[in-house]
Amino acid sequence: MTNYQAEQFMLEEQFVKRMLIDYDIREITTQRQAKNGTRQFKMPTGQEIASYKSGMVRRCDSSDRIWQLNPKYKTNTRWVFLTDNGLETKEYDTWARAAIYSPLARLNFILKYYLKNYAK
């Protein structure tokens, strides 16, 4: 681990401790999740939010319903199809999610999401 990585890890750990002390947001990460780079947190109101190494943040309240929380943006997507007339290109407006690659930024996003939606 480089000095930069060690410093970032310490900053993340301190941030998680402050979330616990200030807001009672508890880390409930399992060993398997930790091995995969996932961190899961339980809010004082009972909701669970997980931060994934891929840059995604999801609400994981039940096993069958997992919502992505990352910021959404509209994007223009093109597809090429083979039709009777040959190749045809279609263009659509679709929604995409912005990945949050920094682990510290994901923790900050989780805290801001909690304060906006659950804190009284």
PATOR-361549 format. One record per atom (N, C-alpha, C): residue number from 1; atom name; x, y, z. Coordinates in steps of 0.05 Angstrom, whole numbers, plus 5000, padded with zeros to 4 digits. Each point is the difference from the previous one (the first is absolute). Layout:
<atoms>
NUM  CA  X  Y  Z .
...
</atoms>
This chain:
<atoms>
1  N  5017  4977  5000 .
1  CA  4983  5023  5000 .
1  C  5018  5025  5000 .
2  N  4994  5018  4982 .
2  CA  5016  5025  4998 .
2  C  4993  5019  5023 .
3  N  5015  5020  5004 .
3  CA  4994  5020  5020 .
3  C  4973  5014  4995 .
4  N  4995  5006  4975 .
4  CA  4975  5012  4992 .
4  C  4976  4982  5007 .
5  N  5002  4974  4993 .
5  CA  4979  4981  5006 .
5  C  4995  4998  5030 .
6  N  5022  4999  5016 .
6  CA  4998  4998  5029 .
6  C  4987  5025  5011 .
7  N  5007  5023  4990 .
7  CA  4988  5025  5009 .
7  C  4970  5001  4993 .
8  N  4993  4991  4976 .
8  CA  4972  5000  4993 .
8  C  4984  4980  5017 .
9  N  5011  4977  5006 .
9  CA  4987  4980  5017 .
9  C  4995  5012  5028 .
10  N  5020  5014  5011 .
10  CA  4997  5012  5026 .
10  C  4978  5021  5000 .
11  N  4999  5016  4979 .
11  CA  4979  5021  4997 .
11  C  4973  4987  4999 .
12  N  4997  4978  4985 .
12  CA  4974  4986  4999 .
12  C  4992  4989  5027 .
13  N  5019  4988  5015 .
13  CA  4994  4989  5026 .
13  C  4992  5022  5019 .
14  N  5013  5023  4999 .
14  CA  4993  5022  5018 .
14  C  4972  5011  4993 .
15  N  4994  5001  4974 .
15  CA  4974  5009  4991 .
15  C  4978  4982  5010 .
16  N  5005  4973  4999 .
16  CA  4980  4980  5009 .
16  C  4996  5003  5030 .
17  N  5022  5005  5015 .
17  CA  4997  5003  5029 .
17  C  4984  5025  5007 .
18  N  5004  5022  4985 .
18  CA  4985  5025  5004 .
18  C  4971  4995  4994 .
19  N  4994  4985  4979 .
19  CA  4972  4994  4993 .
19  C  4987  4985  5023 .
20  N  5014  4982  5013 .
20  CA  4989  4985  5023 .
20  C  4996  5018  5024 .
21  N  5020  5016  5006 .
21  CA  4998  5017  5024 .
21  C  4979  5022  4996 .
22  N  5001  5014  4978 .
22  CA  4982  5023  4996 .
22  C  4972  4993  4992 .
23  N  4996  4978  4984 .
23  CA  4974  4994  4989 .
23  C  4989  4972  5006 .
24  N  5016  4984  5014 .
24  CA  4992  4973  5007 .
24  C  4996  4982  4975 .
25  N  5016  5005  4980 .
25  CA  4999  4984  4975 .
25  C  5021  4978  5004 .
26  N  4991  4975  5002 .
26  CA  5017  4977  5007 .
26  C  5009  4985  4975 .
27  N  5025  4992  4999 .
27  CA  5010  4983  4978 .
27  C  4993  4971  5006 .
28  N  4987  4987  4981 .
28  CA  4992  4971  5004 .
28  C  5012  4983  4978 .
29  N  5024  5007  4990 .
29  CA  5013  4986  4979 .
29  C  5007  4972  5008 .
30  N  4994  4980  4984 .
30  CA  5008  4972  5005 .
30  C  5029  4996  4990 .
31  N  5012  4978  5008 .
31  CA  5028  4995  4991 .
31  C  5001  4997  4970 .
32  N  4979  4986  4988 .
32  CA  5000  4997  4971 .
32  C  4997  5026  4986 .
33  N  4983  5018  5010 .
33  CA  4997  5026  4988 .
33  C  5026  5016  5001 .
34  N  5013  4999  5023 .
34  CA  5026  5014  5004 .
34  C  5021  4990  4980 .
35  N  5000  4974  4996 .
35  CA  5019  4988  4981 .
35  C  4995  5011  4971 .
36  N  4974  5005  4994 .
36  CA  4993  5010  4973 .
36  C  5002  5030  4998 .
37  N  5005  5014  5022 .
37  CA  5002  5029  4998 .
37  C  4974  5014  5005 .
38  N  4980  4986  5012 .
38  CA  4974  5011  5005 .
38  C  4999  5008  5030 .
39  N  4987  5022  5006 .
39  CA  4995  5009  5027 .
39  C  4970  5005  5003 .
40  N  4988  4988  5021 .
40  CA  4971  5003  5004 .
40  C  4995  5013  5027 .
41  N  4980  5018  5000 .
41  CA  4994  5016  5024 .
41  C  4971  4998  5007 .
42  N  4994  5000  5026 .
42  CA  4972  4999  5009 .
42  C  4994  5027  5013 .
43  N  4980  5014  4990 .
43  CA  4992  5026  5010 .
43  C  4984  4996  5026 .
44  N  4999  5021  5017 .
44  CA  4985  4998  5025 .
44  C  4970  4995  4995 .
45  N  4990  5006  4976 .
45  CA  4972  4995  4993 .
45  C  4995  4972  4990 .
46  N  5021  4984  4996 .
46  CA  4997  4972  4992 .
46  C  5008  4995  4971 .
47  N  5002  5020  4983 .
47  CA  5008  4996  4972 .
47  C  5029  4992  4999 .
48  N  5006  4985  4978 .
48  CA  5028  4991  4996 .
48  C  5009  5011  4973 .
49  N  5024  5011  4999 .
49  CA  5012  5011  4976 .
49  C  5028  4989  4997 .
50  N  5006  4991  4975 .
50  CA  5026  4988  4995 .
50  C  5016  5016  4979 .
51  N  5026  5001  5004 .
51  CA  5018  5013  4982 .
51  C  5017  4978  4987 .
52  N  5000  4999  4973 .
52  CA  5014  4979  4986 .
52  C  5025  5010  4987 .
53  N  5020  4982  4997 .
53  CA  5026  5007  4988 .
53  C  4996  5010  4971 .
54  N  4979  4992  4987 .
54  CA  4995  5008  4972 .
54  C  4992  5029  4998 .
55  N  4995  5014  5022 .
55  CA  4992  5028  4999 .
55  C  4970  5004  5005 .
56  N  4985  4979  5005 .
56  CA  4972  5002  5004 .
56  C  4993  5001  5029 .
57  N  4978  5014  5006 .
57  CA  4989  5002  5027 .
57  C  4971  4990  4998 .
58  N  4992  4981  5016 .
58  CA  4973  4988  4998 .
58  C  4987  4998  5027 .
59  N  4974  5002  5000 .
59  CA  4984  4996  5024 .
59  C  4992  4971  5000 .
60  N  5006  4985  5021 .
60  CA  4996  4971  5001 .
60  C  4983  4992  5024 .
61  N  4975  5009  5000 .
61  CA  4983  4994  5023 .
61  C  4990  4972  5001 .
62  N  4996  4987  4977 .
62  CA  4991  4973  4999 .
62  C  5015  4985  4978 .
63  N  4998  4974  5001 .
63  CA  5016  4984  4980 .
63  C  4990  5003  4972 .
64  N  4974  5007  4996 .
64  CA  4989  5001  4973 .
64  C  4999  5029  4989 .
65  N  5004  5020  5016 .
65  CA  4998  5028  4991 .
65  C  5026  5015  5006 .
66  N  5016  5006  4980 .
66  CA  5024  5015  5003 .
66  C  4999  5024  4981 .
67  N  5001  5024  5011 .
67  CA  4998  5024  4983 .
67  C  5027  5013  4997 .
68  N  5006  5009  4976 .
68  CA  5024  5016  4996 .
68  C  4995  5029  5008 .
69  N  5019  5012  5014 .
69  CA  4996  5027  5010 .
69  C  5018  5020  4986 .
70  N  5019  4991  4984 .
70  CA  5019  5018  4986 .
70  C  4984  5021  4984 .
71  N  5012  5023  4996 .
71  CA  4987  5021  4984 .
71  C  4994  4990  4972 .
72  N  4976  5008  4990 .
72  CA  4991  4993  4973 .
72  C  5005  5022  4980 .
73  N  5005  4993  4975 .
73  CA  5002  5020  4979 .
73  C  4990  4988  4974 .
74  N  4990  5017  4982 .
74  CA  4990  4991  4974 .
74  C  5023  4997  4981 .
75  N  4999  4980  4984 .
75  CA  5020  4996  4979 .
75  C  4987  4991  4975 .
76  N  5013  5005  4978 .
76  CA  4990  4992  4974 .
76  C  5015  4974  4992 .
77  N  4984  4979  4994 .
77  CA  5012  4974  4994 .
77  C  4991  4992  4972 .
78  N  5019  4988  4985 .
78  CA  4994  4991  4973 .
78  C  5003  4970  4999 .
79  N  4981  4987  4985 .
79  CA  5002  4971  4995 .
79  C  4999  4995  4970 .
80  N  5014  4980  4991 .
80  CA  5000  4992  4972 .
80  C  4986  4973  4999 .
81  N  4979  4999  4982 .
81  CA  4985  4975  4997 .
81  C  5003  4990  4971 .
82  N  4997  4974  4997 .
82  CA  4999  4989  4973 .
82  C  4970  4995  4994 .
83  N  4990  5014  4979 .
83  CA  4972  4998  4992 .
83  C  4999  4989  4972 .
84  N  4976  4998  4989 .
84  CA  4997  4991  4972 .
84  C  5013  5019  4980 .
85  N  5001  5026  5008 .
85  CA  5012  5020  4983 .
85  C  5030  5003  5004 .
86  N  5012  4984  5017 .
86  CA  5029  5002  5006 .
86  C  5004  5010  5028 .
87  N  5023  5013  5004 .
87  CA  5006  5011  5026 .
87  C  4985  5026  5005 .
88  N  4989  5002  5023 .
88  CA  4984  5024  5007 .
88  C  5010  5009  5028 .
89  N  5005  5026  5002 .
89  CA  5009  5011  5026 .
89  C  4976  5015  5012 .
90  N  4995  4995  5026 .
90  CA  4979  5014  5015 .
90  C  5013  5015  5023 .
91  N  4988  5022  5007 .
91  CA  5011  5017  5021 .
91  C  4978  5004  5021 .
92  N  5008  4997  5026 .
92  CA  4981  5002  5022 .
92  C  5012  5017  5022 .
93  N  4983  5014  5015 .
93  CA  5008  5013  5024 .
93  C  4996  4980  5023 .
94  N  5021  4994  5015 .
94  CA  4998  4981  5022 .
94  C  5012  5013  5025 .
95  N  4995  4987  5023 .
95  CA  5011  5009  5025 .
95  C  5025  4983  5007 .
96  N  5019  5013  5012 .
96  CA  5024  4986  5009 .
96  C  5007  5009  5029 .
97  N  5016  4985  5014 .
97  CA  5008  5007  5027 .
97  C  5030  5007  5000 .
98  N  5006  5022  5015 .
98  CA  5028  5008  5002 .
98  C  5013  4984  5022 .
99  N  5022  4986  4994 .
99  CA  5015  4985  5020 .
99  C  5016  5019  5017 .
100  N  5002  4993  5026 .
100  CA  5016  5016  5019 .
100  C  5024  4982  5007 .
101  N  5023  5005  4987 .
101  CA  5023  4982  5002 .
101  C  5016  5003  5026 .
102  N  4999  5023  5012 .
102  CA  5016  5004  5025 .
102  C  4984  4988  5024 .
103  N  5012  4982  5015 .
103  CA  4986  4989  5023 .
103  C  4992  5022  5021 .
104  N  5017  5020  5003 .
104  CA  4993  5021  5019 .
104  C  4977  5017  4990 .
105  N  4999  5004  4974 .
105  CA  4977  5015  4988 .
105  C  4974  4984  5003 .
106  N  5002  4973  4997 .
106  CA  4976  4983  5004 .
106  C  4990  5002  5028 .
107  N  5018  5000  5020 .
107  CA  4992  5002  5028 .
107  C  4987  5028  5005 .
108  N  5011  5020  4988 .
108  CA  4988  5027  5003 .
108  C  4972  5000  4987 .
109  N  4997  4987  4977 .
109  CA  4974  4999  4986 .
109  C  4980  4986  5018 .
110  N  5008  4978  5013 .
110  CA  4982  4985  5018 .
110  C  4991  5018  5023 .
111  N  5018  5015  5012 .
111  CA  4994  5018  5022 .
111  C  4980  5021  4991 .
112  N  5006  5013  4977 .
112  CA  4982  5021  4989 .
112  C  4973  4988  4994 .
113  N  4999  4976  4989 .
113  CA  4974  4987  4994 .
113  C  4984  4995  5025 .
114  N  5014  4991  5021 .
114  CA  4986  4995  5026 .
114  C  4990  5026  5011 .
115  N  5016  5021  5000 .
115  CA  4991  5026  5011 .
115  C  4977  5012  4985 .
116  N  5000  4996  4974 .
116  CA  4978  5011  4983 .
116  C  4974  4984  5003 .
117  N  5002  4973  5002 .
117  CA  4976  4984  4998 .
117  C  4990  4988  5027 .
118  N  5018  4996  5019 .
118  CA  4991  4986  5024 .
118  C  5003  5016  5026 .
119  N  5020  5017  5002 .
119  CA  5005  5015  5025 .
119  C  4977  5020  5004 .
120  N  4993  5003  5025 .
120  CA  4978  5018  5007 .
120  C  5011  5026  5011 .
</atoms>
